[in-house]
Amino acid sequence: MAKRYQAAGHQGERDWPTPKESVACQRCGKGTFATIMSYFNTESICLGCEKEEQASPRYEEAKRAENEAVRQGNYNFKGIG
């Protein structure tokens, strides 16, 4: 059952799904309710791993390569490794 929340800055209420089960981060294996795709590969990673990824000296290079691939129509970019 979705809970009703008042979204900040919006009038009215909005239905937000209630998380039922966590998923495992494909990098560290920890359970999480929020994931994001890695810029370096095709892993779905937790927010902790995302922070570590952002600290990498190659992060900006990986991000640029991903964005350029998408601009060229490659929606299945494998990352820079």
Contacts in CASP RR format, 6 or more apart in sequence:
PFRMAT RR
TARGET T0000
AUTHOR 0000-0000-0000
METHOD contacts of the structure
MODEL  1
MAKRYQAAGHQGERDWPTPKESVACQRCGKGTFATIMSYFNTESICLGCE
KEEQASPRYEEAKRAENEAVRQGNYNFKGIG
1 18 0 8 1.000
2 15 0 8 1.000
2 16 0 8 1.000
2 17 0 8 1.000
2 18 0 8 1.000
3 15 0 8 1.000
3 16 0 8 1.000
3 18 0 8 1.000
4 13 0 8 1.000
4 14 0 8 1.000
4 15 0 8 1.000
4 16 0 8 1.000
5 13 0 8 1.000
5 14 0 8 1.000
5 16 0 8 1.000
6 12 0 8 1.000
6 13 0 8 1.000
6 14 0 8 1.000
7 13 0 8 1.000
7 14 0 8 1.000
19 33 0 8 1.000
22 31 0 8 1.000
22 32 0 8 1.000
22 33 0 8 1.000
23 31 0 8 1.000
23 32 0 8 1.000
23 33 0 8 1.000
23 35 0 8 1.000
23 44 0 8 1.000
24 30 0 8 1.000
24 31 0 8 1.000
24 32 0 8 1.000
25 31 0 8 1.000
25 32 0 8 1.000
25 35 0 8 1.000
25 44 0 8 1.000
25 45 0 8 1.000
25 46 0 8 1.000
25 49 0 8 1.000
26 43 0 8 1.000
26 44 0 8 1.000
26 45 0 8 1.000
27 38 0 8 1.000
27 43 0 8 1.000
27 45 0 8 1.000
27 46 0 8 1.000
27 49 0 8 1.000
28 45 0 8 1.000
28 46 0 8 1.000
28 48 0 8 1.000
28 49 0 8 1.000
29 46 0 8 1.000
30 46 0 8 1.000
31 46 0 8 1.000
32 46 0 8 1.000
32 47 0 8 1.000
34 46 0 8 1.000
34 47 0 8 1.000
35 44 0 8 1.000
35 45 0 8 1.000
35 46 0 8 1.000
35 47 0 8 1.000
36 44 0 8 1.000
36 45 0 8 1.000
36 47 0 8 1.000
36 50 0 8 1.000
37 43 0 8 1.000
37 44 0 8 1.000
37 45 0 8 1.000
38 44 0 8 1.000
38 45 0 8 1.000
38 49 0 8 1.000
38 50 0 8 1.000
38 53 0 8 1.000
38 79 0 8 1.000
39 53 0 8 1.000
39 59 0 8 1.000
39 62 0 8 1.000
39 63 0 8 1.000
39 65 0 8 1.000
39 66 0 8 1.000
39 79 0 8 1.000
39 80 0 8 1.000
40 53 0 8 1.000
40 56 0 8 1.000
40 58 0 8 1.000
40 62 0 8 1.000
40 79 0 8 1.000
40 80 0 8 1.000
40 81 0 8 1.000
41 78 0 8 1.000
41 79 0 8 1.000
41 81 0 8 1.000
42 78 0 8 1.000
42 79 0 8 1.000
45 53 0 8 1.000
53 59 0 8 1.000
56 62 0 8 1.000
58 80 0 8 1.000
61 80 0 8 1.000
62 79 0 8 1.000
62 80 0 8 1.000
62 81 0 8 1.000
65 77 0 8 1.000
65 79 0 8 1.000
65 80 0 8 1.000
66 77 0 8 1.000
66 79 0 8 1.000
69 77 0 8 1.000
69 79 0 8 1.000
70 77 0 8 1.000
END
